[in-house]
Amino acid sequence: MNIFLSTSFSCKVNDQGEVLPDYKALVQERLQQLRAQGHTVFCVIEHRNWEILKSASKGDEVGFDVKKIRESDTIVAICGQEISAGLQWECGYMTGLGRPVYVWPENGQVTLSYWNQGLIDIGAMILIDSAVRVA
């Protein structure tokens, strides 16, 4: 399965735009778990070498992300308590394409945002706790 791994990385970077080490380790672990299940996984921040590109055109970057979403069968979103506009948009776009959206909390104990929990409650997104649950 082709998976777009959606992450809330814009609020998890240092002053130089580099992804914080703990969050990078979490995302790398999730990528490894999904790939070990035989999935092909694209992750924007991995593709950007773990940093926010300051010199790139925002239109070019968003257009590239949309292309990768369209090429994917599903999104797996790493979610926490903080809302990420980009992550929420990516999940909504995938839902609009009629494809499944999986929510994988940052850790098993995190309480999801009101909006994400509501979407799970109405069946618009699927809550998972491991890569094995992505079907």
N, C-alpha and C positions, 0 to 999 in steps of 0.2 A: 504494500500500500504506500502511496506517496503522501507524506505528512508534512504539513507546514507547522513547525513548532513556534507558537506565538509566545513572546515573552515581554514582560513589562520592564524593559531595560533602561529606559530614559531617566527613570528616577533612581537607578542603581549604578550610577557612574561617579567617578571622582572628578575633580576640577579639570583634568586633562581629557575627559570624555571616555575614559577607559572603564570597562565594566568592573565593578568591585569584585575582589577575589572570591568571597564567599558565594556571591550570586553566580559568578562564572563557573565555579565548581558544581553548583546545583544544576545549572543548565547543561554542562558537559556530562554529568551523571545521567540526566534524563535523556540526552541524545544517545548516549551509549546504550541505555536500557531499551529504547525504541529500536535502535539499529540491531541490537542483539535479537530482537523478535523478527528480524527480516525486513523491516520497513526501510524505505528510502526517506530520509528526513532532511528538510531544508529549514535552517534557522537563520534569520536575518543577521543577528548579532555575531554569530559564528562566521557567516559569510563576510562580514565587515571587519573581521579580525579582532573582535571583542572591543570595538570602540565606536563611538558615534562619529560619523563623518561630518566634519564641519565645513569642508570645501565642496561637498556634493550639492547639486541642485535638489531641493526638497521635492520638486515635481518628478525628477528622474528617479529619486529613491522610492517615492511612494508608487510610482508607475511600475518599477521593478518588483516591489512587494506584491502589488495587485496581480501582476503576471504570474508570480510564483504561487499565489493563493489559487488562481484559476487552474494551474497545473496540478494542484493537489486534490487528493480524494477527501481529505479531512483536515481539520485543525485540532491540534492538542495545545491548549492554552495553559501555561503555568501562571496560576492566579494567586494573589494574596489579598490582604485587606484593602490595599490601595487600588484605586481605579486608574487604569491606563487608557487614555483616549485611543491610542493606536491599537492596543490589544482588543478593546471593546469593538472598535470598528472592524477589525479583521474577523472577529467572531460573527458579528452581524452580517458582514459581506458573505461569509461562507454559509451562514444560515439562509441568506437570500438565494444562494446558488442551490439550495436544497440538499446540502451535504452535512454530515454530522459534525458537531463541535463537542470536543471533550475538554473538560476542565480538570486539571491536575493541580491541586493545591500545593503551594510552596512547601508546606510540611503538613503532616497528618493532623496537627492540632490547630491549624489556622482557621479562623472564622472568615468565610468569604464575604465580600461586600454584599450589601443588601440586593443590589441589582443582579449580580451573578447568582446568588442563592435563589432569587426569584425565578430566573431563567431556568435553573435546574429544576425547581419545583414544578414549573409548568411543562417540562419536558423539551424545552428548546435547546438545552445543553445537557450533556451527560457527565456526571461526576465520576471520576476514576481515582484509584489510589495506587495504580502501578501500570507499567507498559503493557502488561499481559491483558489488561481490560480493553485495549484498543482493538476493535474488530473491523 
